Structures are given as C-alpha cells and as structure tokens.
Amino acid sequence: MIAGISSEMFLVLLVLVASVTVLAITLYKNKKSVAELHLALINAENALLKKQSRAYQLGGNSELGNIHQILGEFKMLTEYDELITLSTTSRAPSLDMIGIKDDRMDFLEFKKKGAGITTKENKLRSIIENKNVNYVVKDIDIPKPITVETRQLRPLCTKRNTESSNTKNTIGESQ
C-alpha cells in the first residue's frame, strides 16, 4: 500500500497514465500527419488549377487557330484553280492545304499573324525548298471476301442457359 492506495489500484493508475501518455503522443503525431496531408492536398489542388488553366489556354489557342485556318481556306477559294484540303491523324499537322493554279503548286500553312513556325513546319519547308518532292501513286487492292462474324463471349455472370446465335455474313462471295 502506497500513500493509502493499494498496489492493484496503483498499478491501474500507472497503466491509465501510460495509456493517456501513449494516446497523447499518437494524437500529436496524427495531428502532424493530418497537417502534412492538408498541405499536400492544397499543393495538389493548386497544381491542378494551374494545369487546367494551361489546358484552357491551349484549347483557346487551338480554337483561334482553327478559326484562322477556316477563314484562310475560304479566302483561298478565289486565288487557286484547285484546293486540296488535307486530312491527317497528327494532332498538329505541319501542312493545311495544297493550292494549284496554272503551272504552280503551293503548300499552304495557315497561321495567326505573328505566330511562329514549328520545327516540323520548318522541316517540311526545307523538304519542299530542296525539291525533295515526288508524285507517288499507291495501288490498293481490297480483298473481295470480307467476313463479319458475331463473336462468342463468355457470360459476365452466370444466368440461366440462353442460346446465342453465331452468325456469319460474307460480302463478295455468293451465298
């Protein structure tokens, strides 16, 4: 018995004080971790806002570039005998049109006044000015029998037994 407290009660108080101490330390560490997470969240949000702003600006520039290109194409209708619009899979093609008038062919790139020429556009310009240009005809042979089949798929979840048809259609062959 210590100061009128039994040893069992003293042991319980000691465990309680130790538990409160451990709890206080844990809460302090968690508070610090929460503050760090909050700061990281604020930084991520700011980075996202900056990225969205850049994307919006790029989108605006792209739209403005498209408007200049469309207006340029309409203006060219009266200046050339034949205009060839180009279709591409490139995100930023280095050539917009080909214009033909009399015995001349022009490779046209529409730019907003004052806009710079890209590296790809300079490379294309160099190819054209060095006369590294050829007229090439590509022959394409499409095979006659083209088949379209319904694919058999595994069921996503087990259901009652349902029959699915396996249809096969052939184009170009007599049926």
C-alpha positions in Angstrom: 0.0 0.0 0.0 1.5 3.3 -1.1 0.1 6.5 0.5 -3.2 4.8 1.3 -3.6 3.3 -2.2 -3.5 -0.4 -2.7 -0.8 -1.8 -5.1 -3.5 -3.0 -7.5 -5.1 0.5 -7.6 -1.6 2.0 -8.1 -0.9 -0.4 -11.0 -4.3 0.5 -12.6 -3.4 4.2 -12.2 0.0 3.6 -13.7 -1.5 1.8 -16.7 -4.0 4.6 -17.1 -1.3 7.3 -17.1 0.8 5.3 -19.6 -2.3 4.9 -21.8 -3.1 8.6 -21.7 0.6 9.4 -22.5 0.6 7.0 -25.5 -2.7 8.4 -26.7 -1.4 12.0 -26.4 1.7 11.1 -28.4 -0.4 9.3 -31.0 -2.7 12.3 -31.4 0.2 14.7 -31.7 1.7 12.6 -34.5 -1.6 12.2 -36.2 -2.2 15.9 -36.0 1.1 16.5 -37.6 0.3 13.9 -40.3 -3.1 15.5 -40.9 -1.5 18.9 -41.3 1.0 17.4 -43.8 -1.8 15.8 -45.7 -3.7 19.0 -45.7 -0.7 20.9 -47.1 -0.2 18.2 -49.8 -3.8 18.4 -50.7 -3.6 22.2 -51.1 -0.5 21.9 -53.2 -2.1 19.3 -55.4 -5.2 21.5 -55.8 -3.0 24.4 -56.9 -1.1 22.3 -59.4 -4.4 21.1 -60.8 -5.8 24.6 -61.2 -2.6 25.7 -62.9 -2.8 22.7 -65.3 -6.5 23.4 -66.0 -5.6 27.0 -66.8 -2.9 25.9 -69.2 -5.3 23.4 -70.8 -7.9 26.1 -71.2 -5.4 28.5 -72.8 -4.2 25.8 -75.2 -7.8 25.0 -76.1 -8.5 28.7 -76.7 -5.3 28.9 -78.8 -6.4 25.8 -80.8 -9.9 27.2 -81.4 -8.4 30.5 -82.5 -6.0 28.7 -84.8 -8.9 26.7 -86.3 -10.9 29.9 -87.0 -7.9 31.5 -88.7 -7.4 28.3 -90.8 -11.1 28.2 -91.9 -11.1 31.9 -92.8 -7.8 31.4 -94.8 -9.3 28.4 -96.6 -12.3 30.4 -97.7 -10.1 33.3 -98.9 -8.0 30.8 -101.0 -11.1 29.7 -103.0 -10.7 32.7 -105.3 -6.9 32.5 -105.6 -6.5 29.0 -106.8 -8.0 26.8 -109.5 -7.9 23.8 -107.3 -7.6 23.5 -103.5 -6.8 20.2 -101.8 -7.6 20.0 -98.1 -5.6 17.6 -96.1 -6.8 15.1 -93.6 -4.3 13.8 -91.0 -4.0 11.6 -87.9 -1.5 14.0 -86.5 -2.5 16.2 -83.6 -0.8 19.3 -85.1 -0.2 18.7 -88.8 2.6 20.7 -90.4 0.6 21.4 -93.6 -3.0 22.6 -94.1 -3.7 22.7 -97.8 -2.3 22.4 -101.3 -3.3 25.0 -103.8 -2.9 24.6 -107.6 -3.1 27.5 -110.1 -1.9 27.3 -113.7 1.5 25.6 -113.6 2.2 26.2 -109.9 1.5 24.2 -106.7 1.7 25.9 -103.3 1.9 24.1 -100.0 -0.2 26.2 -97.6 0.0 26.5 -93.8 -2.4 29.0 -92.2 -1.1 30.9 -89.1 -2.4 33.6 -87.0 -0.5 36.8 -87.9 2.7 36.8 -85.9 2.6 33.1 -84.9 5.8 31.2 -85.2 6.6 28.3 -87.4 7.2 25.0 -85.6 10.2 22.7 -86.0 8.0 20.2 -88.0 6.8 23.0 -90.3 10.4 24.2 -90.9 11.4 20.6 -91.8 8.6 20.4 -94.3 9.6 23.8 -95.7 13.1 22.6 -96.1 12.0 19.4 -97.9 9.9 21.5 -100.3 12.5 24.2 -101.0 15.2 21.5 -101.6 12.8 19.9 -104.1 12.7 16.6 -102.3 9.1 16.1 -103.5 7.8 13.2 -105.6 4.4 12.4 -107.2 3.6 8.9 -105.9 0.6 6.7 -106.8 -0.2 3.9 -104.4 -2.3 1.0 -105.8 -4.6 -0.6 -103.2 -6.2 -4.0 -103.7 -9.1 -4.7 -101.3 -9.8 -8.5 -101.0 -13.2 -9.5 -102.2 -14.4 -11.8 -99.4 -14.9 -9.6 -96.3 -16.4 -11.5 -93.5 -18.3 -10.2 -90.4 -18.8 -12.7 -87.6 -20.6 -12.4 -84.3 -18.1 -13.1 -81.5 -18.9 -15.7 -78.9 -18.4 -14.0 -75.5 -18.2 -15.6 -72.0 -21.1 -14.5 -69.9 -20.3 -11.8 -67.3 -22.3 -13.5 -64.7 -24.0 -16.9 -64.7 -27.6 -16.8 -65.9 -30.0 -19.4 -67.0 -28.8 -21.2 -70.1 -29.6 -18.9 -73.0 -28.7 -19.6 -76.6 -26.8 -17.1 -78.6 -26.5 -17.3 -82.3 -23.3 -17.4 -84.2 -24.0 -15.5 -87.4 -21.5 -15.1 -90.2 -22.1 -12.8 -93.1 -19.7 -12.7 -96.1 -19.5 -9.8 -98.6 -18.2 -10.6 -102.0 -18.9 -14.3 -102.1 -22.0 -16.0 -103.4 -24.1 -17.4 -100.6 
